[in-house]
Amino acid sequence: MNRPIPRLDLMIAYSCNISCVGCISLSDFKRNGVAPYSDIEQWVNHWSQLVTPRVITLFGGEPCLHPRLLDICQLVRTAWPNATIRLITNGYLLNRFPGDSWFDFAPFEMQVSVHRFDHEAVINKEIKRILSHRRDWQVSQDNENYEHRQLTWSVDDFKIFKSVFKDFVVPFKYTDKIEPWYSSAEQAHKICGAPNTPILYKGKLYKCPAVANAMDLTGENWFNYKPCEGEQDIDEFISNINKPESVCGQCPDSTQAVIIDHFNKDNVTVKQNIS
């Protein structure tokens, strides 16, 4: 039985070319490497028999660091032929790929997240390079939420979102090491930035990216959380999407939250030459 779900993130890269304090993938800690393509192929083949996401997101770290990113796009397209593939990228490394290569995988969405205003021109250049390969783009702007405003270009079943973020809630207790808050799961879930975003991480399904990354990086399981491994527990896992669970207590509630301002460039370090 194949079960529909709204969205599934697929973690394909652990490294990132930028380090953002408050990242739900913990990019401000030491993260190395990418997922081997053979592993990703195995995960996708296994889970495509069990779930059908409406949107499947290629996630990192920075997914453009993966040398076989285009092969992964084709792999996902074959496994889930009707799903929308969404690439979440910080945009700096889009120049590694031909500008027209992404159109082969439609329906496709590219979310380019701007984390440093002083580098926005570099990212705009890469977006324009992709836009140059098609005509008749429809452009819309969302200014309702200044902290996550989006400029959207769309043509047929292809979209590019330019997202500008400001405030990030650190997904663990903000000390010199990763510790949970042991907060109220219900209250933490109310301010969660990814309340309905399960992630496929190293072959297993987790509640959200923050849970998967924190458990992997620390080797700790503070809440006796069990990721979903297959058909035996998939129905229970799906029933808990977008619902608070005890593991949500890793993150803070509104009274505990440490807010990191990404308009302050000191909180975002770019580990490459910018031109």
C-alpha positions as CSV (number, residue, x, y, z in Angstrom):
1,M,0.0,0.0,0.0
2,N,1.4,3.4,-1.0
3,R,0.3,6.2,1.3
4,P,0.0,9.9,0.2
5,I,1.7,12.5,2.3
6,P,2.0,16.3,1.7
7,R,5.8,16.6,1.8
8,L,9.0,14.6,2.4
9,D,12.4,16.1,2.8
10,L,15.3,14.0,1.5
11,M,18.7,14.8,3.1
12,I,21.4,14.3,0.5
13,A,24.2,16.5,1.8
14,Y,25.5,17.0,5.4
15,S,28.1,19.7,4.5
16,C,27.1,23.2,3.7
17,N,29.1,26.0,2.1
18,I,27.7,28.5,4.6
19,S,27.4,28.3,8.4
20,C,24.2,29.8,9.8
21,V,23.6,30.0,13.5
22,G,20.3,28.4,14.3
23,C,20.2,26.1,11.2
24,I,17.8,23.2,11.6
25,S,20.5,21.1,9.9
26,L,23.1,22.3,12.4
27,S,25.4,23.7,9.8
28,D,27.1,25.8,12.4
29,F,28.5,22.6,13.8
30,K,31.1,20.4,12.0
31,R,29.2,18.5,9.3
32,N,31.1,16.7,6.5
33,G,30.3,15.0,3.3
34,V,27.2,14.0,1.2
35,A,25.1,10.9,1.2
36,P,26.5,8.3,-1.2
37,Y,24.4,8.0,-4.4
38,S,24.1,4.2,-3.9
39,D,22.5,4.8,-0.5
40,I,20.1,7.4,-1.8
41,E,19.1,5.1,-4.6
42,Q,18.4,2.3,-2.0
43,W,16.4,4.7,0.2
44,V,14.3,6.1,-2.7
45,N,13.5,2.6,-4.1
46,H,12.4,1.4,-0.6
47,W,10.3,4.4,0.4
48,S,8.7,5.0,-3.0
49,Q,6.9,1.7,-2.4
50,L,5.4,3.0,0.8
51,V,4.7,6.8,0.5
52,T,3.8,9.2,-2.2
53,P,4.7,12.8,-1.3
54,R,3.0,15.6,-3.1
55,V,6.3,17.5,-2.8
56,I,9.7,15.9,-2.2
57,T,12.4,18.3,-1.2
58,L,16.1,17.8,-1.9
59,F,17.7,19.1,1.3
60,G,21.0,19.7,3.1
61,G,23.3,21.0,4.2
62,E,23.7,22.4,0.7
63,P,22.4,20.0,-1.9
64,C,24.4,21.7,-4.7
65,L,27.5,20.2,-3.0
66,H,26.4,16.8,-4.1
67,P,28.4,15.8,-7.3
68,R,25.4,13.7,-8.6
69,L,22.6,16.1,-7.8
70,L,21.2,16.0,-11.3
71,D,21.2,12.2,-11.2
72,I,19.4,12.4,-7.9
73,C,16.8,14.6,-9.5
74,Q,16.2,12.0,-12.2
75,L,16.1,9.2,-9.6
76,V,13.4,11.0,-7.7
77,R,11.5,11.8,-10.8
78,T,11.5,8.2,-11.8
79,A,10.4,7.0,-8.4
80,W,7.7,9.5,-7.9
81,P,6.7,10.6,-11.4
82,N,3.9,12.9,-10.3
83,A,5.5,14.6,-7.3
84,T,6.8,18.1,-7.4
85,I,10.6,18.1,-6.8
86,R,11.8,21.0,-4.7
87,L,15.4,22.0,-4.4
88,I,16.3,24.1,-1.4
89,T,19.5,25.9,-2.0
90,N,21.4,29.0,-0.7
91,G,22.1,29.8,-4.4
92,Y,25.9,30.3,-4.2
93,L,26.7,27.0,-6.0
94,L,24.1,27.0,-8.8
95,N,26.9,28.0,-11.1
96,R,28.1,24.4,-11.0
97,F,25.2,23.3,-13.1
98,P,23.9,24.2,-16.6
99,G,21.2,26.8,-16.2
100,D,18.7,24.8,-18.3
101,S,19.3,21.4,-16.6
102,W,16.6,21.9,-14.0
103,F,13.7,22.1,-16.6
104,D,14.1,18.4,-17.3
105,F,12.6,17.4,-14.0
106,A,9.4,19.4,-14.0
107,P,7.2,19.7,-12.1
108,F,10.1,21.4,-10.3
109,E,10.5,24.2,-7.7
110,M,13.7,25.9,-6.7
111,Q,13.7,27.7,-3.4
112,V,16.7,30.0,-3.3
113,S,17.1,31.2,0.3
114,V,19.0,34.5,0.8
115,H,20.9,34.4,4.1
116,R,23.2,37.4,3.6
117,F,21.8,40.6,2.2
118,D,25.3,41.8,1.2
119,H,25.7,38.8,-1.1
120,E,22.2,39.1,-2.7
121,A,23.6,40.3,-6.0
122,V,25.6,37.1,-6.4
123,I,22.5,35.0,-5.9
124,N,20.4,37.2,-8.2
125,K,23.0,36.6,-10.9
126,E,22.5,32.9,-10.7
127,I,18.7,33.2,-10.7
128,K,18.8,35.4,-13.8
129,R,21.1,32.8,-15.5
130,I,18.4,30.2,-15.1
131,L,15.6,32.6,-16.1
132,S,17.3,33.3,-19.3
133,H,16.6,29.9,-20.6
134,R,12.8,30.4,-20.8
135,R,10.4,33.2,-21.8
136,D,7.0,34.4,-20.6
137,W,7.8,34.1,-16.9
138,Q,4.9,35.1,-14.5
139,V,6.3,37.1,-11.6
140,S,4.5,37.6,-8.2
141,Q,5.7,39.1,-4.9
142,D,4.6,38.3,-1.4
143,N,5.2,41.1,1.1
144,E,2.8,40.0,3.7
145,N,5.5,38.5,5.9
146,Y,8.7,40.5,5.9
147,E,10.6,37.8,7.6
148,H,10.0,35.3,4.9
149,R,9.0,37.3,1.8
150,Q,9.1,35.6,-1.6
151,L,9.5,36.7,-5.1
152,T,8.2,34.0,-7.4
153,W,8.9,33.3,-11.1
154,S,6.8,30.6,-12.7
155,V,6.5,29.2,-16.2
156,D,4.4,26.1,-16.9
157,D,5.1,23.6,-14.1
158,F,8.4,25.2,-13.1
159,K,8.9,27.8,-10.3
160,I,11.7,29.7,-8.6
161,F,11.1,31.1,-5.2
162,K,13.4,33.7,-3.8
163,S,13.1,33.6,-0.1
164,V,14.6,36.1,2.4
165,F,14.8,34.9,6.0
166,K,15.4,37.0,9.1
167,D,14.8,35.3,12.4
168,F,15.8,31.7,13.2
169,V,14.8,29.8,16.4
170,V,17.7,27.6,17.5
171,P,16.3,24.0,17.7
172,F,18.0,23.1,20.9
173,K,19.3,24.7,24.1
174,Y,21.8,27.4,23.1
175,T,25.0,26.4,25.0
176,D,28.4,25.2,24.0
177,K,26.9,21.9,23.1
178,I,23.6,20.5,21.9
179,E,21.1,19.9,24.7
180,P,17.3,19.6,24.6
181,W,15.0,22.1,26.3
182,Y,12.6,19.4,27.6
183,S,9.9,22.0,26.9
184,S,6.2,21.4,26.5
185,A,5.9,19.5,23.3
186,E,2.6,21.2,22.5
187,Q,4.0,24.7,23.1
188,A,7.2,24.0,21.1
189,H,5.1,22.6,18.3
190,K,3.1,25.9,18.1
191,I,6.2,27.9,17.1
192,C,7.9,25.2,15.1
193,G,9.2,26.2,11.7
194,A,8.8,22.7,10.3
195,P,5.7,21.2,12.0
196,N,4.6,19.1,9.1
197,T,7.9,18.2,7.4
198,P,9.1,14.6,7.9
199,I,12.6,13.9,6.6
200,L,14.2,10.8,5.0
201,Y,17.5,10.8,6.8
202,K,20.0,8.0,6.3
203,G,17.3,5.6,5.3
204,K,14.8,6.3,8.0
205,L,11.9,8.7,8.4
206,Y,12.1,11.3,11.2
207,K,9.6,13.8,12.6
208,C,11.5,16.7,11.3
209,P,15.0,17.8,10.2
210,A,16.0,19.2,13.6
211,V,15.3,15.9,15.3
212,A,17.2,13.8,12.7
213,N,20.2,16.1,12.7
214,A,20.5,16.5,16.4
215,M,20.1,12.8,17.1
216,D,22.7,11.9,14.5
217,L,25.2,14.6,15.4
218,T,25.1,13.9,19.2
219,G,24.4,10.2,19.2
220,E,21.8,11.0,21.9
221,N,18.2,9.9,22.1
222,W,16.8,12.1,24.8
223,F,13.1,11.2,24.2
224,N,13.4,7.5,23.3
225,Y,12.3,8.5,19.8
226,K,12.1,5.8,17.2
227,P,12.3,6.8,13.6
228,C,10.2,4.9,11.1
229,E,12.0,2.1,9.3
230,G,9.4,0.6,7.1
231,E,5.9,-0.7,6.6
232,Q,5.5,-2.0,10.2
233,D,5.3,1.5,11.6
234,I,4.6,3.7,8.7
235,D,0.9,4.2,9.4
236,E,1.6,5.4,13.0
237,F,4.3,7.7,11.7
238,I,2.0,9.3,9.1
239,S,-0.8,9.8,11.7
240,N,1.6,11.9,13.8
241,I,2.6,14.3,11.0
242,N,1.8,17.9,12.1
243,K,1.0,16.7,15.6
244,P,3.1,17.4,18.7
245,E,5.0,14.4,20.0
246,S,7.3,14.1,23.1
247,V,10.4,14.6,20.9
248,C,9.1,18.1,20.1
249,G,10.3,18.9,23.6
250,Q,13.9,19.1,22.2
251,C,13.0,22.5,20.9
252,P,12.0,25.6,22.9
253,D,8.6,27.1,23.5
254,S,8.0,30.8,22.9
255,T,9.3,31.7,26.4
256,Q,12.6,29.9,25.9
257,A,13.4,30.5,22.3
258,V,16.7,32.0,21.3
259,I,16.2,34.1,18.2
260,I,19.1,34.5,15.7
261,D,18.9,37.5,13.4
262,H,20.1,36.6,9.9
263,F,19.9,40.2,8.8
264,N,23.0,40.5,10.9
265,K,25.8,39.1,8.7
266,D,27.9,38.1,11.7
267,N,25.5,35.2,12.2
268,V,26.1,33.8,8.7
269,T,29.6,32.7,7.6
270,V,30.2,32.0,3.9
271,K,33.0,29.5,3.4
272,Q,33.9,30.3,-0.1
273,N,35.1,33.2,-2.3
274,I,32.2,35.5,-3.4
275,S,32.4,37.1,-6.8
